[in-house]
Amino acid sequence: GAEELVLLEQLLGLPEGNKYGVQGERKVPVLQTNNGPGLTGLMTIAAHLVKQAKKDQLLGTTAEEKAVVQQWLEYRVTRVDGGSSKEDTRIILKDLNIHLEDKVYLAGNIFTLADILMYYGLHHIMVDLTVQEKEKYLNVSRWFNHIQHYPGVRQHLSKVIFMKNRLYTNAH
């Protein structure tokens, strides 16, 4: 949680210096603000950082996009962060694979905060997938590979290698 928020700050070009803590057993991130109570929760803090950086388009531009971005951010926190078993992981990848079948990004044709945080949330899962698993979730693999090459997103995270074969020839 907190590490991702630091990555997000860097991606957004915000000055460093925010103080993050964690709260409770589930290690919910908390942002200490100078004035008043801190902000709690990955999505709340991430949306705050995006607004601070004046990059509101990352939250979606139309009402529908905003709702879709919110939906995927919630999915990220409830399902991806909440999932721990192999079965949970399989369901998450299957859901995403179906959703991404006809889309470049989670919210359709625009790059949003949902893509960034889903990428960070799935990184540890994608690193461990076999070539066969990556091919099984081809749409997720295509999307993930695209996001990891998006300027500023990956930073120090390890690059996930996807086999270069006929399945990946139509790079966008």
DRENVEXTOR-616304 format. One record per atom (N, C-alpha, C): residue number from 1; y negated, x, z negated; residue in three letters. Coordinates in pm, 1 decimal. Example, Ala and Ser with C-alpha at 12.3 -4.5 7.8 and 13.67 -1.06 7.14 Angstrom:
residues 2
<pt 1 <569.0 1319.0 -780.0> "ala">,
<pt 1 <450.0 1230.0 -780.0> "ala">,
<pt 1 <330.0 1320.0 -780.0> "ala">,
<pt 2 <225.0 1285.0 -708.0> "ser">,
<pt 2 <106.0 1367.0 -714.0> "ser">,
<pt 2 <-3.0 1290.0 -787.0> "ser">,
This chain:
residues 172
<pt 1 <121.6 82.0 0.0> "gly">,
<pt 1 <0.0 0.0 0.0> "gly">,
<pt 1 <-125.4 84.5 0.0> "gly">,
<pt 2 <-147.5 157.6 -108.9> "ala">,
<pt 2 <-270.4 236.7 -121.1> "ala">,
<pt 2 <-280.5 344.2 -13.0> "ala">,
<pt 3 <-165.8 407.8 20.3> "glu">,
<pt 3 <-167.8 513.3 123.1> "glu">,
<pt 3 <-211.4 453.4 256.7> "glu">,
<pt 4 <-161.7 333.4 286.2> "glu">,
<pt 4 <-197.1 267.6 411.3> "glu">,
<pt 4 <-344.9 237.9 418.0> "glu">,
<pt 5 <-402.4 201.5 305.2> "leu">,
<pt 5 <-544.8 168.4 302.0> "leu">,
<pt 5 <-629.1 292.4 329.4> "leu">,
<pt 6 <-582.0 406.9 283.3> "val">,
<pt 6 <-651.5 532.8 312.5> "val">,
<pt 6 <-642.6 562.2 462.8> "val">,
<pt 7 <-524.0 540.2 523.0> "leu">,
<pt 7 <-507.6 557.6 667.9> "leu">,
<pt 7 <-601.3 462.5 743.5> "leu">,
<pt 8 <-607.9 338.1 696.3> "leu">,
<pt 8 <-693.1 237.8 760.1> "leu">,
<pt 8 <-840.1 279.4 751.1> "leu">,
<pt 9 <-882.8 328.8 635.7> "glu">,
<pt 9 <-1020.7 377.3 620.2> "glu">,
<pt 9 <-1053.2 483.5 724.1> "glu">,
<pt 10 <-959.9 578.8 740.7> "gln">,
<pt 10 <-980.8 687.4 836.8> "gln">,
<pt 10 <-986.9 632.6 978.4> "gln">,
<pt 11 <-895.9 541.1 1010.7> "leu">,
<pt 11 <-892.7 480.1 1143.1> "leu">,
<pt 11 <-1023.9 406.8 1172.6> "leu">,
<pt 12 <-1077.9 340.5 1071.0> "leu">,
<pt 12 <-1201.5 263.5 1087.6> "leu">,
<pt 12 <-1325.2 351.9 1083.8> "leu">,
<pt 13 <-1305.8 479.9 1049.3> "gly">,
<pt 13 <-1419.0 571.7 1042.4> "gly">,
<pt 13 <-1506.2 550.9 920.1> "gly">,
<pt 14 <-1448.5 495.2 814.1> "leu">,
<pt 14 <-1525.1 473.3 691.0> "leu">,
<pt 14 <-1528.9 602.7 609.6> "leu">,
<pt 15 <-1638.2 622.0 534.4> "pro">,
<pt 15 <-1641.1 740.4 448.3> "pro">,
<pt 15 <-1533.6 728.1 340.8> "pro">,
<pt 16 <-1470.7 839.5 309.1> "glu">,
<pt 16 <-1367.6 834.4 206.2> "glu">,
<pt 16 <-1433.8 821.3 69.8> "glu">,
<pt 17 <-1355.1 796.8 -30.0> "gly">,
<pt 17 <-1411.7 788.9 -163.9> "gly">,
<pt 17 <-1380.3 658.2 -234.3> "gly">,
<pt 18 <-1317.2 563.9 -164.7> "asn">,
<pt 18 <-1274.2 442.7 -233.5> "asn">,
<pt 18 <-1164.7 479.6 -331.5> "asn">,
<pt 19 <-1167.6 415.2 -446.4> "lys">,
<pt 19 <-1065.7 441.9 -548.2> "lys">,
<pt 19 <-964.4 328.3 -544.8> "lys">,
<pt 20 <-837.1 365.6 -519.4> "tyr">,
<pt 20 <-731.3 265.7 -517.5> "tyr">,
<pt 20 <-640.5 285.1 -636.3> "tyr">,
<pt 21 <-598.2 173.7 -691.4> "gly">,
<pt 21 <-498.5 176.7 -796.4> "gly">,
<pt 21 <-387.7 82.5 -755.5> "gly">,
<pt 22 <-287.8 68.7 -840.6> "val">,
<pt 22 <-183.6 -29.8 -814.9> "val">,
<pt 22 <-164.1 -111.9 -940.9> "val">,
<pt 23 <-112.4 -231.1 -920.3> "gln">,
<pt 23 <-101.0 -325.3 -1029.2> "gln">,
<pt 23 <38.1 -386.8 -1030.4> "gln">,
<pt 24 <96.6 -396.9 -1145.5> "gly">,
<pt 24 <222.8 -468.8 -1160.5> "gly">,
<pt 24 <343.5 -396.4 -1104.0> "gly">,
<pt 25 <458.5 -460.9 -1120.6> "glu">,
<pt 25 <585.2 -403.1 -1075.6> "glu">,
<pt 25 <590.4 -384.1 -925.4> "glu">,
<pt 26 <528.1 -477.4 -852.6> "arg">,
<pt 26 <534.1 -470.8 -706.4> "arg">,
<pt 26 <430.6 -375.0 -649.9> "arg">,
<pt 27 <359.0 -305.9 -739.0> "lys">,
<pt 27 <260.0 -205.6 -697.9> "lys">,
<pt 27 <159.9 -260.9 -597.0> "lys">,
<pt 28 <98.4 -372.8 -632.8> "val">,
<pt 28 <-2.4 -434.8 -547.6> "val">,
<pt 28 <-127.7 -347.2 -549.7> "val">,
<pt 29 <-179.1 -309.3 -430.8> "pro">,
<pt 29 <-297.8 -223.8 -430.5> "pro">,
<pt 29 <-421.7 -295.0 -485.5> "pro">,
<pt 30 <-504.4 -215.6 -553.5> "val">,
<pt 30 <-629.9 -266.2 -608.8> "val">,
<pt 30 <-739.9 -169.4 -566.5> "val">,
<pt 31 <-852.7 -224.8 -520.6> "leu">,
<pt 31 <-967.8 -142.6 -485.1> "leu">,
<pt 31 <-1072.4 -158.7 -594.0> "leu">,
<pt 32 <-1110.2 -49.5 -655.8> "gln">,
<pt 32 <-1215.2 -53.7 -756.9> "gln">,
<pt 32 <-1349.3 -54.7 -685.1> "gln">,
<pt 33 <-1428.4 -158.6 -712.3> "thr">,
<pt 33 <-1561.3 -163.2 -652.0> "thr">,
<pt 33 <-1663.2 -129.2 -759.8> "thr">,
<pt 34 <-1780.0 -82.5 -716.9> "asn">,
<pt 34 <-1882.5 -43.8 -813.9> "asn">,
<pt 34 <-1937.4 -163.8 -888.5> "asn">,
<pt 35 <-1952.2 -273.0 -813.8> "asn">,
<pt 35 <-2013.4 -390.8 -875.3> "asn">,
<pt 35 <-1909.4 -499.1 -898.7> "asn">,
<pt 36 <-1875.4 -521.0 -1024.2> "gly">,
<pt 36 <-1786.8 -632.4 -1055.9> "gly">,
<pt 36 <-1639.8 -599.4 -1048.7> "gly">,
<pt 37 <-1557.5 -704.1 -1042.3> "pro">,
<pt 37 <-1412.5 -685.7 -1045.6> "pro">,
<pt 37 <-1361.8 -621.9 -917.3> "pro">,
<pt 38 <-1246.7 -557.1 -927.2> "gly">,
<pt 38 <-1187.0 -495.5 -808.9> "gly">,
<pt 38 <-1126.3 -600.0 -717.8> "gly">,
<pt 39 <-1097.0 -558.4 -595.9> "leu">,
<pt 39 <-1026.6 -645.8 -502.1> "leu">,
<pt 39 <-878.5 -615.1 -512.1> "leu">,
<pt 40 <-796.4 -720.8 -505.0> "thr">,
<pt 40 <-652.3 -702.8 -519.5> "thr">,
<pt 40 <-578.9 -750.9 -396.1> "thr">,
<pt 41 <-476.0 -674.3 -356.2> "gly">,
<pt 41 <-389.8 -716.3 -245.9> "gly">,
<pt 41 <-422.6 -643.6 -117.0> "gly">,
<pt 42 <-316.8 -603.0 -47.9> "leu">,
<pt 42 <-330.4 -527.8 76.7> "leu">,
<pt 42 <-418.0 -599.9 178.6> "leu">,
<pt 43 <-391.0 -729.6 200.6> "met">,
<pt 43 <-463.6 -803.9 304.3> "met">,
<pt 43 <-610.1 -821.4 269.7> "met">,
<pt 44 <-637.5 -853.9 145.5> "thr">,
<pt 44 <-775.0 -874.6 100.8> "thr">,
<pt 44 <-856.0 -747.0 118.4> "thr">,
<pt 45 <-799.9 -635.8 72.3> "ile">,
<pt 45 <-870.8 -508.0 80.2> "ile">,
<pt 45 <-885.7 -464.1 225.5> "ile">,
<pt 46 <-777.7 -478.2 304.1> "ala">,
<pt 46 <-781.8 -438.2 445.4> "ala">,
<pt 46 <-890.4 -515.9 520.3> "ala">,
<pt 47 <-896.9 -647.3 498.4> "ala">,
<pt 47 <-998.7 -730.8 564.8> "ala">,
<pt 47 <-1139.1 -687.9 519.9> "ala">,
<pt 48 <-1153.1 -654.1 392.6> "his">,
<pt 48 <-1280.9 -606.9 338.6> "his">,
<pt 48 <-1323.4 -476.6 408.0> "his">,
<pt 49 <-1229.1 -384.7 425.7> "leu">,
<pt 49 <-1258.9 -256.6 491.2> "leu">,
<pt 49 <-1301.1 -277.6 636.5> "leu">,
<pt 50 <-1231.6 -368.1 704.9> "val">,
<pt 50 <-1264.2 -398.6 844.6> "val">,
<pt 50 <-1407.3 -452.1 854.1> "val">,
<pt 51 <-1445.0 -541.5 761.3> "lys">,
<pt 51 <-1581.3 -596.9 761.8> "lys">,
<pt 51 <-1683.4 -489.7 726.8> "lys">,
<pt 52 <-1646.0 -403.4 632.1> "gln">,
<pt 52 <-1734.0 -293.6 592.6> "gln">,
<pt 52 <-1762.2 -202.9 712.1> "gln">,
<pt 53 <-1660.5 -179.9 794.4> "ala">,
<pt 53 <-1673.6 -93.2 912.3> "ala">,
<pt 53 <-1737.7 -167.1 1029.7> "ala">,
<pt 54 <-1770.0 -294.1 1008.9> "lys">,
<pt 54 <-1827.8 -379.7 1113.3> "lys">,
<pt 54 <-1739.0 -383.5 1237.8> "lys">,
<pt 55 <-1609.0 -399.0 1215.1> "lys">,
<pt 55 <-1514.1 -409.8 1326.9> "lys">,
<pt 55 <-1439.1 -542.9 1314.5> "lys">,
<pt 56 <-1516.3 -648.9 1295.5> "asp">,
<pt 56 <-1459.7 -782.0 1273.4> "asp">,
<pt 56 <-1366.2 -828.7 1383.6> "asp">,
<pt 57 <-1380.2 -772.5 1505.0> "gln">,
<pt 57 <-1291.0 -812.9 1615.2> "gln">,
<pt 57 <-1146.1 -782.1 1580.2> "gln">,
<pt 58 <-1123.2 -687.8 1487.1> "leu">,
<pt 58 <-985.6 -656.3 1445.5> "leu">,
<pt 58 <-922.1 -772.1 1367.9> "leu">,
<pt 59 <-1004.4 -865.7 1323.4> "leu">,
<pt 59 <-951.8 -982.9 1251.8> "leu">,
<pt 59 <-929.9 -1100.2 1346.9> "leu">,
<pt 60 <-957.0 -1077.9 1476.2> "gly">,
<pt 60 <-945.8 -1184.8 1575.9> "gly">,
<pt 60 <-1084.0 -1235.4 1612.9> "gly">,
<pt 61 <-1099.4 -1283.5 1735.8> "thr">,
<pt 61 <-1231.2 -1331.3 1778.5> "thr">,
<pt 61 <-1238.5 -1483.7 1781.9> "thr">,
<pt 62 <-1132.8 -1548.3 1830.1> "thr">,
<pt 62 <-1133.2 -1695.2 1831.5> "thr">,
<pt 62 <-1066.8 -1746.6 1703.2> "thr">,
<pt 63 <-1084.9 -1873.8 1677.1> "ala">,
<pt 63 <-1023.1 -1934.5 1557.9> "ala">,
<pt 63 <-870.7 -1917.6 1562.4> "ala">,
<pt 64 <-813.5 -1934.9 1681.3> "glu">,
<pt 64 <-668.8 -1923.3 1695.3> "glu">,
<pt 64 <-622.0 -1779.3 1669.7> "glu">,
<pt 65 <-693.7 -1682.4 1728.6> "glu">,
<pt 65 <-658.5 -1541.7 1705.4> "glu">,
<pt 65 <-666.4 -1507.0 1557.4> "glu">,
<pt 66 <-772.9 -1554.0 1493.0> "lys">,
<pt 66 <-790.2 -1527.1 1349.5> "lys">,
<pt 66 <-672.0 -1581.1 1270.0> "lys">,
<pt 67 <-627.4 -1701.3 1306.2> "ala">,
<pt 67 <-514.2 -1763.1 1236.7> "ala">,
<pt 67 <-385.1 -1684.1 1261.0> "ala">,
<pt 68 <-365.2 -1639.0 1384.4> "val">,
<pt 68 <-245.0 -1561.6 1418.3> "val">,
<pt 68 <-245.9 -1427.4 1344.4> "val">,
<pt 69 <-361.9 -1362.3 1340.3> "val">,
<pt 69 <-374.0 -1235.0 1268.1> "val">,
<pt 69 <-340.0 -1258.5 1121.2> "val">,
<pt 70 <-397.1 -1362.5 1062.2> "gln">,
<pt 70 <-371.3 -1396.0 922.1> "gln">,
<pt 70 <-222.2 -1422.0 899.1> "gln">,
<pt 71 <-160.8 -1494.4 990.4> "gln">,
<pt 71 <-19.3 -1527.3 981.1> "gln">,
<pt 71 <65.0 -1399.5 976.9> "gln">,
<pt 72 <35.2 -1304.1 1065.4> "trp">,
<pt 72 <113.5 -1180.9 1069.0> "trp">,
<pt 72 <84.9 -1090.7 950.0> "trp">,
<pt 73 <-37.9 -1096.2 899.5> "leu">,
<pt 73 <-69.1 -1018.6 779.1> "leu">,
<pt 73 <10.5 -1074.0 660.9> "leu">,
<pt 74 <17.7 -1206.4 652.9> "glu">,
<pt 74 <96.4 -1269.4 545.7> "glu">,
<pt 74 <244.4 -1236.7 562.4> "glu">,
<pt 75 <292.2 -1240.9 685.2> "tyr">,
<pt 75 <432.2 -1207.9 714.3> "tyr">,
<pt 75 <460.5 -1065.5 667.6> "tyr">,
<pt 76 <366.7 -976.8 697.4> "arg">,
<pt 76 <381.8 -836.1 658.2> "arg">,
<pt 76 <400.1 -824.3 504.9> "arg">,
<pt 77 <314.6 -891.6 430.3> "val">,
<pt 77 <320.1 -880.8 284.3> "val">,
<pt 77 <441.2 -953.2 225.0> "val">,
<pt 78 <468.3 -1074.0 274.4> "thr">,
<pt 78 <576.7 -1152.3 213.8> "thr">,
<pt 78 <714.1 -1110.7 263.1> "thr">,
<pt 79 <729.5 -1088.0 393.5> "arg">,
<pt 79 <861.3 -1058.6 449.3> "arg">,
<pt 79 <891.9 -909.6 458.1> "arg">,
<pt 80 <802.2 -833.4 522.5> "val">,
<pt 80 <829.8 -691.1 543.7> "val">,
<pt 80 <829.1 -616.1 410.1> "val">,
<pt 81 <725.1 -637.8 329.3> "asp">,
<pt 81 <719.4 -568.8 200.7> "asp">,
<pt 81 <818.0 -628.2 100.9> "asp">,
<pt 82 <849.1 -756.0 118.1> "gly">,
<pt 82 <941.3 -822.8 26.6> "gly">,
<pt 82 <1087.7 -798.5 61.0> "gly">,
<pt 83 <1113.5 -765.7 188.2> "gly">,
<pt 83 <1251.8 -745.8 234.0> "gly">,
<pt 83 <1305.3 -610.9 190.5> "gly">,
<pt 84 <1429.4 -610.6 148.1> "ser">,
<pt 84 <1484.1 -482.4 103.5> "ser">,
<pt 84 <1623.5 -456.9 160.2> "ser">,
<pt 85 <1693.8 -563.2 193.9> "ser">,
<pt 85 <1831.4 -544.4 241.3> "ser">,
<pt 85 <1834.9 -518.1 391.3> "ser">,
<pt 86 <1947.7 -469.0 438.1> "lys">,
<pt 86 <1970.0 -447.4 581.7> "lys">,
<pt 86 <1954.3 -579.2 657.5> "lys">,
<pt 87 <2001.4 -686.1 593.9> "glu">,
<pt 87 <1993.8 -819.0 655.3> "glu">,
<pt 87 <1847.7 -862.8 671.2> "glu">,
<pt 88 <1765.4 -838.5 568.2> "asp">,
<pt 88 <1621.7 -870.3 576.7> "asp">,
<pt 88 <1559.6 -796.7 694.8> "asp">,
<pt 89 <1590.1 -669.2 704.1> "thr">,
<pt 89 <1535.7 -584.8 811.1> "thr">,
<pt 89 <1577.1 -638.3 947.0> "thr">,
<pt 90 <1704.0 -676.2 960.6> "arg">,
<pt 90 <1754.8 -729.1 1087.6> "arg">,
<pt 90 <1678.4 -856.7 1126.6> "arg">,
<pt 91 <1657.1 -944.9 1031.3> "ile">,
<pt 91 <1586.0 -1071.3 1058.1> "ile">,
<pt 91 <1441.0 -1044.2 1098.6> "ile">,
<pt 92 <1376.1 -952.2 1028.0> "ile">,
<pt 92 <1236.9 -916.8 1058.6> "ile">,
<pt 92 <1226.9 -862.9 1201.9> "ile">,
<pt 93 <1314.4 -770.0 1236.9> "leu">,
<pt 93 <1311.3 -711.5 1371.4> "leu">,
<pt 93 <1341.6 -816.4 1477.6> "leu">,
<pt 94 <1434.3 -907.1 1446.0> "lys">,
<pt 94 <1469.8 -1013.4 1539.9> "lys">,
<pt 94 <1349.5 -1107.6 1561.2> "lys">,
<pt 95 <1285.8 -1148.3 1450.9> "asp">,
<pt 95 <1165.8 -1234.9 1458.2> "asp">,
<pt 95 <1058.3 -1170.3 1545.0> "asp">,
<pt 96 <1029.5 -1045.2 1515.0> "leu">,
<pt 96 <924.8 -974.1 1588.3> "leu">,
<pt 96 <962.5 -956.5 1734.7> "leu">,
<pt 97 <1089.3 -927.2 1760.0> "asn">,
<pt 97 <1134.4 -905.8 1897.1> "asn">,
<pt 97 <1113.1 -1031.3 1981.9> "asn">,
<pt 98 <1143.3 -1146.9 1923.7> "ile">,
<pt 98 <1124.6 -1274.3 1994.5> "ile">,
<pt 98 <975.0 -1298.8 2016.5> "ile">,
<pt 99 <895.9 -1278.2 1911.6> "his">,
<pt 99 <751.5 -1302.3 1921.2> "his">,
<pt 99 <685.0 -1213.6 2026.7> "his">,
<pt 100 <728.8 -1088.5 2034.1> "leu">,
<pt 100 <664.8 -991.4 2124.3> "leu">,
<pt 100 <716.9 -994.8 2268.1> "leu">,
<pt 101 <808.7 -1088.7 2293.1> "glu">,
<pt 101 <870.1 -1096.1 2425.3> "glu">,
<pt 101 <767.8 -1102.7 2538.1> "glu">,
<pt 102 <662.8 -1182.9 2519.8> "asp">,
<pt 102 <564.1 -1201.2 2626.6> "asp">,
<pt 102 <424.4 -1159.6 2581.7> "asp">,
<pt 103 <419.1 -1067.0 2482.5> "lys">,
<pt 103 <288.9 -1024.4 2431.2> "lys">,
<pt 103 <279.3 -873.1 2423.6> "lys">,
<pt 104 <158.2 -823.4 2440.3> "val">,
<pt 104 <132.2 -680.7 2425.5> "val">,
<pt 104 <111.6 -649.4 2276.8> "val">,
<pt 105 <38.3 -738.3 2208.4> "tyr">,
<pt 105 <7.1 -721.0 2066.1> "tyr">,
<pt 105 <51.8 -844.1 1988.6> "tyr">,
<pt 106 <53.8 -833.7 1856.0> "leu">,
<pt 106 <98.4 -946.5 1773.7> "leu">,
<pt 106 <12.8 -1072.0 1796.0> "leu">,
<pt 107 <-119.0 -1052.1 1815.8> "ala">,
<pt 107 <-206.4 -1168.0 1837.7> "ala">,
<pt 107 <-228.7 -1193.0 1987.1> "ala">,
<pt 108 <-132.7 -1154.9 2070.1> "gly">,
<pt 108 <-144.0 -1182.1 2214.0> "gly">,
<pt 108 <-191.1 -1061.3 2291.0> "gly">,
<pt 109 <-314.0 -1068.4 2343.1> "asn">,
<pt 109 <-363.1 -959.0 2427.0> "asn">,
<pt 109 <-468.7 -872.3 2361.4> "asn">,
<pt 110 <-489.6 -889.7 2230.5> "ile">,
<pt 110 <-587.4 -803.9 2164.2> "ile">,
<pt 110 <-524.6 -727.7 2048.1> "ile">,
<pt 111 <-570.2 -604.6 2032.2> "phe">,
<pt 111 <-527.8 -516.4 1923.8> "phe">,
<pt 111 <-601.7 -559.5 1797.8> "phe">,
<pt 112 <-525.8 -586.0 1690.8> "thr">,
<pt 112 <-588.5 -634.6 1566.9> "thr">,
<pt 112 <-535.1 -561.7 1443.6> "thr">,
<pt 113 <-591.1 -598.4 1331.0> "leu">,
<pt 113 <-547.4 -546.5 1202.2> "leu">,
<pt 113 <-398.5 -574.8 1179.1> "leu">,
<pt 114 <-350.3 -686.8 1232.5> "ala">,
<pt 114 <-208.3 -721.5 1217.8> "ala">,
<pt 114 <-119.8 -612.6 1279.6> "ala">,
<pt 115 <-159.7 -561.2 1396.9> "asp">,
<pt 115 <-83.2 -454.6 1462.1> "asp">,
<pt 115 <-83.9 -327.3 1377.3> "asp">,
<pt 116 <-200.9 -293.7 1325.4> "ile">,
<pt 116 <-215.0 -171.2 1246.3> "ile">,
<pt 116 <-126.9 -177.6 1121.5> "ile">,
<pt 117 <-140.8 -285.5 1045.2> "leu">,
<pt 117 <-66.7 -294.0 918.7> "leu">,
<pt 117 <81.2 -319.2 939.1> "leu">,
<pt 118 <117.9 -387.8 1046.0> "met">,
<pt 118 <260.1 -407.4 1074.7> "met">,
<pt 118 <321.1 -272.4 1115.8> "met">,
<pt 119 <245.7 -194.8 1192.1> "tyr">,
<pt 119 <291.6 -61.2 1230.7> "tyr">,
<pt 119 <316.7 22.6 1104.6> "tyr">,
<pt 120 <220.5 24.8 1013.8> "tyr">,
<pt 120 <237.9 102.9 891.0> "tyr">,
<pt 120 <354.7 50.3 807.6> "tyr">,
<pt 121 <369.1 -81.2 803.9> "gly">,
<pt 121 <476.2 -142.2 725.9> "gly">,
<pt 121 <615.4 -118.7 782.9> "gly">,
<pt 122 <622.8 -104.6 915.2> "leu">,
<pt 122 <752.7 -87.0 981.0> "leu">,
<pt 122 <787.8 58.9 1006.6> "leu">,
<pt 123 <692.8 148.0 989.5> "his">,
<pt 123 <714.7 288.4 1025.4> "his">,
<pt 123 <842.5 344.0 963.2> "his">,
<pt 124 <860.2 324.0 833.1> "his">,
<pt 124 <978.8 379.4 764.8> "his">,
<pt 124 <1109.2 317.8 816.1> "his">,
<pt 125 <1101.6 195.5 868.0> "ile">,
<pt 125 <1220.2 128.8 924.4> "ile">,
<pt 125 <1249.8 185.9 1064.2> "ile">,
<pt 126 <1145.7 196.0 1146.5> "met">,
<pt 126 <1162.4 241.8 1284.5> "met">,
<pt 126 <1211.6 386.7 1290.4> "met">,
<pt 127 <1166.3 468.8 1197.4> "val">,
<pt 127 <1207.8 609.4 1191.8> "val">,
<pt 127 <1359.9 620.2 1179.4> "val">,
<pt 128 <1420.2 527.9 1104.8> "asp">,
<pt 128 <1563.6 533.5 1077.3> "asp">,
<pt 128 <1652.9 460.6 1177.6> "asp">,
<pt 129 <1593.6 389.5 1275.0> "leu">,
<pt 129 <1676.6 315.9 1370.6> "leu">,
<pt 129 <1748.0 410.1 1467.0> "leu">,
<pt 130 <1868.7 372.3 1503.9> "thr">,
<pt 130 <1941.9 448.6 1605.6> "thr">,
<pt 130 <1886.6 410.1 1743.1> "thr">,
<pt 131 <1921.0 488.6 1843.8> "val">,
<pt 131 <1879.5 458.1 1981.0> "val">,
<pt 131 <1927.4 318.3 2020.2> "val">,
<pt 132 <2052.7 285.5 1982.1> "gln">,
<pt 132 <2109.3 153.5 2015.4> "gln">,
<pt 132 <2028.0 41.7 1950.0> "gln">,
<pt 133 <1989.6 61.2 1823.9> "glu">,
<pt 133 <1910.4 -41.5 1755.3> "glu">,
<pt 133 <1773.2 -57.1 1820.6> "glu">,
<pt 134 <1713.0 55.3 1857.4> "lys">,
<pt 134 <1582.2 48.4 1924.6> "lys">,
<pt 134 <1594.3 -28.0 2056.0> "lys">,
<pt 135 <1705.9 -9.0 2126.5> "glu">,
<pt 135 <1725.1 -81.0 2252.3> "glu">,
<pt 135 <1754.0 -229.1 2229.0> "glu">,
<pt 136 <1819.4 -258.4 2117.9> "lys">,
<pt 136 <1848.8 -397.4 2084.3> "lys">,
<pt 136 <1719.3 -475.1 2057.5> "lys">,
<pt 137 <1622.2 -406.4 1995.7> "tyr">,
<pt 137 <1492.0 -468.1 1966.3> "tyr">,
<pt 137 <1388.5 -407.1 2059.7> "tyr">,
<pt 138 <1414.3 -423.9 2189.2> "leu">,
<pt 138 <1334.7 -358.7 2292.3> "leu">,
<pt 138 <1186.1 -393.9 2285.8> "leu">,
<pt 139 <1154.2 -521.4 2260.6> "asn">,
<pt 139 <1013.4 -563.0 2256.4> "asn">,
<pt 139 <942.0 -501.0 2136.4> "asn">,
<pt 140 <1012.5 -492.0 2024.3> "val">,
<pt 140 <955.5 -427.8 1905.6> "val">,
<pt 140 <934.3 -279.2 1936.2> "val">,
<pt 141 <1032.3 -215.6 1999.1> "ser">,
<pt 141 <1022.0 -74.0 2033.1> "ser">,
<pt 141 <904.6 -47.9 2127.1> "ser">,
<pt 142 <890.9 -132.3 2228.1> "arg">,
<pt 142 <780.5 -117.7 2324.8> "arg">,
<pt 142 <647.1 -129.8 2251.2> "arg">,
<pt 143 <634.6 -235.8 2167.9> "trp">,
<pt 143 <511.7 -259.9 2092.6> "trp">,
<pt 143 <483.3 -143.6 1996.6> "trp">,
<pt 144 <585.7 -100.6 1922.6> "phe">,
<pt 144 <569.0 5.6 1823.6> "phe">,
<pt 144 <524.6 135.3 1890.8> "phe">,
<pt 145 <587.2 168.2 2001.6> "asn">,
<pt 145 <553.5 290.2 2074.9> "asn">,
<pt 145 <409.1 283.7 2125.8> "asn">,
<pt 146 <369.4 166.9 2171.3> "his">,
<pt 146 <232.7 145.8 2219.5> "his">,
<pt 146 <133.1 165.6 2103.5> "his">,
<pt 147 <161.2 106.4 1988.5> "ile">,
<pt 147 <71.1 115.4 1873.5> "ile">,
<pt 147 <63.8 258.6 1820.9> "ile">,
<pt 148 <176.6 328.5 1817.1> "gln">,
<pt 148 <172.8 465.7 1763.6> "gln">,
<pt 148 <90.6 558.7 1853.2> "gln">,
<pt 149 <71.2 520.8 1980.0> "his">,
<pt 149 <-12.6 600.3 2070.0> "his">,
<pt 149 <-156.5 550.4 2074.5> "his">,
<pt 150 <-185.1 442.8 2003.0> "tyr">,
<pt 150 <-321.0 388.9 2000.0> "tyr">,
<pt 150 <-408.9 489.9 1926.1> "tyr">,
<pt 151 <-526.8 523.3 1980.2> "pro">,
<pt 151 <-608.9 628.2 1918.8> "pro">,
<pt 151 <-634.6 604.8 1769.6> "pro">,
<pt 152 <-601.0 705.5 1689.5> "gly">,
<pt 152 <-631.6 701.6 1546.8> "gly">,
<pt 152 <-531.8 631.9 1457.6> "gly">,
<pt 153 <-434.8 562.0 1512.8> "val">,
<pt 153 <-344.4 483.4 1428.0> "val">,
<pt 153 <-241.6 569.9 1354.2> "val">,
<pt 154 <-168.7 652.7 1426.6> "arg">,
<pt 154 <-55.3 723.3 1367.0> "arg">,
<pt 154 <-96.1 826.0 1262.6> "arg">,
<pt 155 <-203.8 900.6 1289.2> "gln">,
<pt 155 <-252.1 1006.6 1200.6> "gln">,
<pt 155 <-139.8 1103.0 1162.6> "gln">,
<pt 156 <-109.9 1120.6 1033.4> "his">,
<pt 156 <-9.5 1220.1 992.8> "his">,
<pt 156 <133.1 1165.0 990.7> "his">,
<pt 157 <149.7 1035.6 1020.1> "leu">,
<pt 157 <284.5 978.4 1018.5> "leu">,
<pt 157 <367.9 1039.4 1130.9> "leu">,
<pt 158 <496.6 1054.7 1106.0> "ser">,
<pt 158 <582.2 1115.0 1207.6> "ser">,
<pt 158 <590.3 1024.1 1329.8> "ser">,
<pt 159 <599.1 1087.3 1445.5> "lys">,
<pt 159 <609.3 1012.7 1570.4> "lys">,
<pt 159 <753.0 964.4 1584.9> "lys">,
<pt 160 <769.5 837.8 1616.9> "val">,
<pt 160 <903.7 783.6 1638.7> "val">,
<pt 160 <936.8 803.9 1786.2> "val">,
<pt 161 <1049.2 866.9 1811.7> "ile">,
<pt 161 <1089.0 897.8 1948.7> "ile">,
<pt 161 <1171.8 783.2 2007.0> "ile">,
<pt 162 <1134.7 742.7 2126.8> "phe">,
<pt 162 <1209.7 641.6 2200.2> "phe">,
<pt 162 <1263.9 709.5 2324.3> "phe">,
<pt 163 <1390.0 685.1 2352.8> "met">,
<pt 163 <1452.4 747.5 2469.2> "met">,
<pt 163 <1375.7 708.7 2595.2> "met">,
<pt 164 <1349.7 805.9 2677.2> "lys">,
<pt 164 <1284.3 777.4 2805.0> "lys">,
<pt 164 <1394.8 746.1 2905.9> "lys">,
<pt 165 <1412.6 620.1 2933.9> "asn">,
<pt 165 <1511.2 582.6 3034.9> "asn">,
<pt 165 <1456.1 463.7 3111.9> "asn">,
<pt 166 <1535.2 403.1 3195.4> "arg">,
<pt 166 <1485.2 295.4 3280.8> "arg">,
<pt 166 <1424.6 180.7 3201.2> "arg">,
<pt 167 <1464.7 165.3 3074.5> "leu">,
<pt 167 <1411.6 54.4 2994.0> "leu">,
<pt 167 <1264.3 73.5 2959.7> "leu">,
<pt 168 <1215.2 197.7 2964.1> "tyr">,
<pt 168 <1077.9 224.1 2920.9> "tyr">,
<pt 168 <986.6 267.7 3034.1> "tyr">,
<pt 169 <1025.7 239.4 3158.9> "thr">,
<pt 169 <946.1 289.0 3270.6> "thr">,
<pt 169 <814.5 214.4 3285.8> "thr">,
<pt 170 <810.7 86.4 3249.3> "asn">,
<pt 170 <686.6 10.8 3272.1> "asn">,
<pt 170 <593.9 23.6 3149.8> "asn">,
<pt 171 <548.1 145.6 3125.8> "ala">,
<pt 171 <456.7 170.0 3013.5> "ala">,
<pt 171 <321.2 107.7 3043.7> "ala">,
<pt 172 <258.8 49.5 2937.9> "his">,
<pt 172 <123.3 -2.1 2961.6> "his">,
<pt 172 <25.9 86.3 2884.1> "his">,
